[in-house]
Amino acid sequence: MRLVEYLKTPPSIQELDEACRKAGLEPQDLARKKEPIYAAIAKKTSGRAAWLKALHENPVLIERPLVITANRAIVARPPERLEELDLAG
C-alpha cells in the first residue's frame, strides 16, 4: 500500500482520469463541493478534461480518502466502504 500526500504531490491528470474510471465516477463527482473554491471553479469548468485539469491544479478539491487498487477505486467515506475492496487486488 502506498500513501500519497496529494496536496504536496497532486496526482497527474492521467492518474485522476484512471481513478475516476476505476471508481465509475465523472471527475466533477470527485470534487469536494463544500470547499470554498468549489463554486468559483464549477462556474468556469465544463467537461471531463476541464474537470480533470481543475482537480489536478486544485488538489484540495479531491474527495478523500481516495483508495485505489489495481482494479477499483472508491472514496472511502465512511471508512466501512473499504470492505467493498479486495485490498490485495
C-alpha positions as CSV (number, residue, x, y, z in Angstrom):
1,M,0.0,0.0,0.0
2,R,1.2,3.5,-0.8
3,L,0.1,6.7,0.9
4,V,0.1,9.8,-1.4
5,E,0.2,13.2,0.2
6,Y,-1.9,14.7,-2.7
7,L,-1.5,18.3,-1.5
8,K,2.3,18.1,-1.8
9,T,2.3,15.9,-4.9
10,P,-1.0,16.3,-6.8
11,P,-2.0,13.3,-8.9
12,S,-1.5,13.8,-12.6
13,I,-4.4,14.3,-15.0
14,Q,-3.8,10.8,-16.2
15,E,-3.8,9.4,-12.7
16,L,-7.1,11.3,-11.9
17,D,-8.7,10.0,-15.1
18,E,-7.7,6.4,-14.3
19,A,-9.0,6.7,-10.7
20,C,-12.3,8.2,-11.9
21,R,-12.7,5.4,-14.5
22,K,-12.0,2.7,-11.8
23,A,-14.5,4.3,-9.4
24,G,-17.1,4.7,-12.1
25,L,-17.3,8.5,-11.4
26,E,-17.1,11.6,-13.6
27,P,-14.3,13.9,-12.4
28,Q,-16.7,16.5,-11.1
29,D,-18.2,13.8,-8.9
30,L,-14.8,13.5,-7.2
31,A,-14.8,17.2,-6.2
32,R,-15.5,18.3,-2.6
33,K,-18.5,20.6,-3.1
34,K,-18.1,22.2,0.3
35,E,-14.6,23.5,-0.3
36,P,-14.7,27.3,-0.5
37,I,-13.1,27.4,-4.0
38,Y,-15.6,24.8,-5.5
39,A,-18.3,27.3,-6.6
40,A,-15.8,29.6,-8.5
41,I,-14.2,26.6,-10.2
42,A,-17.5,24.9,-11.0
43,K,-18.8,28.1,-12.7
44,K,-15.9,28.1,-15.2
45,T,-15.4,24.3,-15.6
46,S,-17.2,22.2,-18.1
47,G,-16.4,18.8,-19.5
48,R,-14.3,15.8,-18.4
49,A,-10.9,17.2,-19.5
50,A,-11.5,20.6,-17.8
51,W,-12.6,18.9,-14.5
52,L,-9.5,16.6,-14.6
53,K,-7.3,19.7,-15.0
54,A,-9.1,21.6,-12.3
55,L,-8.7,18.7,-9.8
56,H,-5.0,18.4,-10.7
57,E,-4.4,22.2,-10.3
58,N,-6.6,22.4,-7.1
59,P,-6.0,19.1,-5.3
60,V,-7.8,20.4,-2.2
61,L,-11.0,19.7,-4.2
62,I,-10.3,16.0,-4.4
63,E,-12.6,13.9,-2.2
64,R,-10.7,11.9,0.4
65,P,-9.6,9.4,1.3
66,L,-9.5,8.0,-2.3
67,V,-8.4,4.4,-2.2
68,I,-7.2,2.9,-5.5
69,T,-6.4,-0.8,-6.1
70,A,-5.3,-2.5,-9.3
71,N,-9.0,-2.8,-10.5
72,R,-11.1,-0.4,-8.5
73,A,-11.2,2.9,-6.7
74,I,-13.6,4.3,-4.1
75,V,-14.0,7.3,-1.9
76,A,-13.6,5.5,1.5
77,R,-16.1,7.6,3.3
78,P,-17.4,6.3,5.6
79,P,-14.4,4.0,6.4
80,E,-16.7,1.0,6.2
81,R,-16.6,1.4,2.4
82,L,-13.1,-0.2,2.5
83,E,-14.8,-3.5,3.0
84,E,-16.0,-3.3,-0.6
85,L,-12.5,-3.6,-1.9
86,D,-10.2,-6.5,-2.2
87,L,-7.2,-4.7,-0.9
88,A,-4.9,-7.4,-2.2
89,G,-6.0,-6.5,-5.8
